[in-house]
């Protein structure tokens, strides 16, 4: 992988999105309520991150705790949204996060959005709407509110993680996973026993879909802007149906393919522009 820290971070975000996108298939294989799944995978992810990071510093500062709260907010509300509304509604509403980051990034982090950023955001939102045009529904109001809340949580998590770029963000992620586990305990206690396939899927959710993904994300967030950290991984909702296609042969419609092309094109152009503009970034210290 490239030696330029910023370019490496862009590739780390793409790989994190790849891991996040496995959630759809894996969650379907776990016969538990959404909050039980969220709690179970959170505990596994927390243990994975503790085992794979050295020199952890749990000082419980305001930023560290706020990052953990926003992380748990993001993953828990998304699980609830997926249960109460369509999966398409949940993922599209979660990826309104770039709008919030663009609006508040300049105020909180001193990272103002440029015209190219707003154009990329518009293209991404339009492409997602087109991709899920046949699935989006205006009903399920409560679930949609939770999906919208998940987008705010995603944005808040990104801003607070980026604000810790000179220290370490992984501790917030570990604490957030433990908080998700605590929230899920009542549902885990009442959940039925899982077959082998369910346990394997739950383990992969914790180790890969959250653990490995956020291991990469915590390193990338130090070298990219907050807006890049939510725009580049927006390929996740496009990759998710791809795995469904490969697993069960469910083929997307032409409208969906057009939407996917718009999203991928916007993300690729935005990532390429950021690499060209930041390729000479001075390397930062390792997160661990």
C-alpha positions as CSV (number, residue, x, y, z in Angstrom):
1,X,0.0,0.0,0.0
2,X,1.1,3.6,-0.7
3,X,3.5,5.3,1.7
4,X,1.5,8.5,1.7
5,X,-0.5,8.6,4.9
6,X,-3.5,10.3,3.4
7,X,-3.7,8.0,0.4
8,X,-3.3,4.9,2.7
9,X,-6.2,6.3,4.8
10,X,-8.5,6.5,1.8
11,X,-7.8,2.9,1.0
12,X,-8.4,2.0,4.6
13,X,-11.8,3.7,4.5
14,X,-12.7,1.7,1.3
15,X,-11.7,-1.5,3.0
16,X,-13.7,-0.6,6.1
17,X,-16.8,0.0,3.9
18,X,-16.2,-3.4,2.3
19,X,-16.3,-5.0,5.8
20,X,-19.3,-2.9,6.9
21,X,-21.2,-4.0,3.9
22,X,-21.3,-7.7,5.0
23,X,-23.7,-6.8,7.7
24,X,-26.9,-7.4,5.7
25,X,-26.3,-11.1,4.9
26,X,-24.7,-11.8,8.3
27,X,-27.5,-10.2,10.3
28,X,-30.1,-12.3,8.4
29,X,-28.3,-15.4,9.6
30,X,-28.7,-14.6,13.3
31,X,-32.2,-15.4,14.6
32,X,-32.1,-12.8,17.4
33,X,-33.8,-9.5,17.9
34,X,-31.9,-6.5,16.4
35,X,-30.8,-5.1,19.8
36,X,-29.6,-8.5,20.9
37,X,-27.5,-8.8,17.7
38,X,-26.2,-5.2,18.2
39,X,-25.2,-6.1,21.8
40,X,-23.6,-9.4,21.0
41,X,-21.5,-8.2,18.1
42,X,-20.6,-5.1,20.1
43,X,-19.1,-7.3,22.9
44,X,-17.1,-9.4,20.4
45,X,-15.9,-6.2,18.6
46,X,-14.8,-4.6,21.8
47,X,-12.8,-7.7,22.8
48,X,-11.2,-7.9,19.3
49,X,-10.2,-4.2,19.5
50,X,-8.7,-4.5,23.0
51,X,-6.7,-7.5,21.8
52,X,-5.4,-5.8,18.6
53,X,-4.5,-2.4,19.9
54,X,-1.5,-1.6,22.2
55,X,-1.2,1.3,24.6
56,X,-4.9,2.0,25.1
57,X,-5.6,5.0,27.2
58,X,-9.1,5.1,28.8
59,X,-9.0,8.6,30.4
60,X,-12.8,9.2,29.9
61,X,-12.3,12.7,28.7
62,X,-15.3,14.5,27.3
63,X,-14.4,13.8,23.7
64,X,-13.7,10.1,24.4
65,X,-17.0,9.6,26.2
66,X,-18.9,11.6,23.6
67,X,-17.4,9.6,20.8
68,X,-18.5,6.4,22.6
69,X,-22.0,7.7,23.0
70,X,-22.3,8.7,19.4
71,X,-20.9,5.4,18.2
72,X,-23.4,3.4,20.3
73,X,-26.2,5.8,19.2
74,X,-25.3,5.1,15.5
75,X,-25.2,1.3,15.7
76,X,-28.1,0.8,18.0
77,X,-30.5,3.2,16.2
78,X,-29.6,1.6,12.9
79,X,-30.5,-1.8,14.2
80,X,-33.9,-0.5,15.4
81,X,-34.5,1.3,12.1
82,X,-33.8,-1.9,10.2
83,X,-36.4,-3.7,12.3
84,X,-39.1,-1.0,12.1
85,X,-38.7,0.2,8.5
86,X,-37.3,-1.2,5.2
87,X,-33.6,-1.9,5.0
88,X,-33.4,0.6,2.1
89,X,-35.0,3.4,4.1
90,X,-32.6,2.7,7.0
91,X,-29.4,2.7,5.0
92,X,-30.4,5.8,2.9
93,X,-31.4,7.8,6.0
94,X,-28.1,6.8,7.8
95,X,-26.1,8.1,4.9
96,X,-27.5,11.6,5.3
97,X,-24.5,11.9,7.7
98,X,-22.3,13.7,5.1
99,X,-24.8,16.6,5.2
100,X,-24.5,17.0,9.0
101,X,-20.7,16.7,8.8
102,X,-20.5,19.3,6.1
103,X,-22.7,21.7,8.1
104,X,-20.9,21.3,11.4
105,X,-17.4,20.3,10.4
106,X,-16.2,23.9,9.9
107,X,-17.6,25.0,13.3
108,X,-16.4,22.0,15.3
109,X,-13.2,21.1,13.5
110,X,-12.3,24.0,11.4
111,X,-12.8,21.8,8.2
112,X,-15.1,23.8,6.0
113,X,-16.9,22.0,3.1
114,X,-15.8,23.1,-0.4
115,X,-18.0,23.4,-3.5
116,X,-16.7,20.0,-4.7
117,X,-17.8,18.5,-1.4
118,X,-21.4,19.7,-1.7
119,X,-21.5,18.5,-5.3
120,X,-20.3,15.1,-4.2
121,X,-22.9,15.0,-1.4
122,X,-25.7,15.9,-3.8
123,X,-24.6,13.2,-6.3
124,X,-24.3,10.6,-3.5
125,X,-27.8,11.3,-2.1
126,X,-29.3,11.4,-5.6
127,X,-27.6,8.1,-6.5
128,X,-28.8,6.4,-3.4
129,X,-32.3,7.5,-3.9
130,X,-32.2,6.2,-7.5
131,X,-30.5,2.9,-6.4
132,X,-33.3,2.2,-3.8
133,X,-36.1,3.8,-5.8
134,X,-38.1,0.6,-5.9
135,X,-37.7,-0.1,-2.2
136,X,-38.1,3.3,-0.5
137,X,-41.3,3.7,1.4
138,X,-43.0,6.7,3.1
139,X,-44.7,4.6,5.7
140,X,-43.0,3.1,8.9
141,X,-42.6,6.6,10.3
142,X,-41.1,5.5,13.6
143,X,-38.5,3.4,11.9
144,X,-37.6,6.2,9.5
145,X,-37.1,8.5,12.5
146,X,-34.6,6.0,13.9
147,X,-32.9,5.8,10.6
148,X,-32.6,9.6,10.5
149,X,-31.3,9.5,14.1
150,X,-28.7,6.9,13.0
151,X,-27.4,9.4,10.4
152,X,-27.0,12.1,13.1
153,X,-25.2,9.5,15.2
154,X,-22.9,8.6,12.4
155,X,-22.1,12.2,11.8
156,X,-21.5,12.9,15.5
157,X,-19.3,9.8,15.8
158,X,-17.2,11.0,12.8
159,X,-16.8,14.5,14.2
160,X,-15.8,13.3,17.7
161,X,-13.4,10.7,16.3
162,X,-11.8,13.3,14.1
163,X,-11.4,15.7,17.0
164,X,-9.2,13.0,18.6
165,X,-6.9,12.8,15.6
166,X,-3.9,13.9,17.8
167,X,-4.6,11.2,20.4
168,X,-6.5,8.0,19.8
169,X,-10.0,7.3,18.6
170,X,-10.1,3.6,19.1
171,X,-10.8,3.9,22.8
172,X,-14.1,5.6,22.0
173,X,-15.0,2.8,19.6
174,X,-14.3,0.1,22.3
175,X,-16.3,2.0,24.9
176,X,-19.1,2.5,22.3
177,X,-19.2,-1.2,21.6
178,X,-19.4,-2.0,25.3
179,X,-22.3,0.5,25.7
180,X,-24.1,-1.2,22.8
181,X,-23.6,-4.5,24.6
182,X,-25.0,-3.1,27.9
183,X,-28.1,-1.8,26.0
184,X,-28.6,-5.2,24.4
185,X,-28.3,-7.3,27.5
186,X,-32.0,-7.5,28.2
187,X,-32.7,-8.7,24.7
188,X,-29.7,-11.1,24.8
189,X,-31.0,-12.7,28.0
190,X,-34.4,-13.5,26.3
191,X,-32.9,-14.5,23.0
192,X,-33.2,-18.1,21.8
193,X,-30.2,-20.4,21.5
194,X,-28.4,-20.1,18.2
195,X,-27.4,-22.9,15.8
196,X,-23.8,-23.1,14.6
197,X,-24.5,-20.9,11.6
198,X,-25.9,-18.2,13.8
199,X,-22.9,-18.2,16.2
200,X,-20.5,-18.1,13.2
201,X,-22.4,-15.2,11.7
202,X,-22.5,-13.3,15.0
203,X,-18.8,-13.9,15.4
204,X,-18.1,-12.5,11.9
205,X,-20.3,-9.5,12.7
206,X,-18.2,-8.7,15.7
207,X,-14.7,-9.6,14.3
208,X,-15.1,-8.4,10.7
209,X,-18.2,-6.2,10.2
210,X,-17.4,-4.1,13.3
211,X,-14.0,-5.1,14.7
212,X,-11.8,-5.1,11.6
213,X,-13.7,-2.3,10.0
214,X,-13.3,0.1,12.9
215,X,-9.7,-1.0,13.4
216,X,-9.2,0.5,9.9
217,X,-11.5,3.4,10.5
218,X,-9.7,4.5,13.7
219,X,-6.4,4.7,11.8
220,X,-7.9,6.4,8.7
221,X,-9.7,9.1,10.7
222,X,-6.4,10.7,11.7
223,X,-5.4,11.4,8.1
224,X,-8.6,12.3,6.4
225,X,-11.1,15.1,7.0
226,X,-14.4,14.3,8.8
227,X,-16.3,14.7,5.5
228,X,-14.0,12.3,3.7
229,X,-14.5,9.8,6.5
230,X,-18.3,9.7,5.8
231,X,-18.3,10.3,2.0
232,X,-15.7,7.7,0.9
233,X,-17.4,4.7,2.8
234,X,-20.7,5.6,1.2
235,X,-20.0,2.7,-1.2
236,X,-21.2,0.4,1.7
237,X,-25.0,0.5,0.8
238,X,-24.1,-0.3,-2.8
239,X,-21.8,-3.2,-1.9
240,X,-24.4,-4.7,0.5
241,X,-26.9,-5.7,-2.2
242,X,-23.9,-7.0,-4.3
243,X,-23.3,-9.7,-1.7
244,X,-27.0,-10.6,-1.8
245,X,-26.7,-10.9,-5.6
246,X,-23.7,-13.2,-5.2
247,X,-25.3,-15.3,-2.4
248,X,-28.9,-15.7,-3.6
249,X,-28.9,-14.4,-7.2
250,X,-31.2,-11.4,-6.5
251,X,-30.4,-9.1,-9.5
252,X,-30.7,-5.3,-9.3
253,X,-32.9,-3.5,-11.8
254,X,-31.5,-1.0,-14.4
255,X,-32.6,2.0,-12.2
256,X,-30.6,0.5,-9.3
257,X,-27.5,0.0,-11.5
258,X,-27.7,3.6,-12.7
259,X,-27.9,4.8,-9.1
260,X,-24.9,2.6,-8.1
261,X,-22.9,4.1,-11.0
262,X,-23.7,7.7,-9.8
263,X,-22.7,6.9,-6.2
264,X,-19.5,5.0,-7.2
265,X,-18.5,7.7,-9.7
266,X,-19.0,10.5,-7.1
267,X,-17.0,8.6,-4.4
268,X,-14.2,7.7,-6.8
269,X,-13.9,11.3,-8.0
270,X,-14.0,12.7,-4.5
271,X,-11.4,10.3,-3.3
272,X,-9.2,10.9,-6.3
273,X,-9.4,14.7,-5.7
274,X,-8.5,14.3,-2.0
275,X,-5.5,12.1,-2.8
276,X,-4.3,14.7,-5.4
277,X,-4.7,17.5,-2.9
278,X,-3.3,15.8,0.2
279,X,-0.8,13.3,-1.2
280,X,2.1,15.2,0.5
281,X,0.6,15.1,4.0
282,X,3.2,14.8,6.7
283,X,3.0,11.3,8.3
284,X,1.4,11.3,11.8
285,X,2.3,9.1,14.7
286,X,0.8,5.6,14.8
287,X,-2.5,5.3,16.6
288,X,-1.0,2.5,18.8
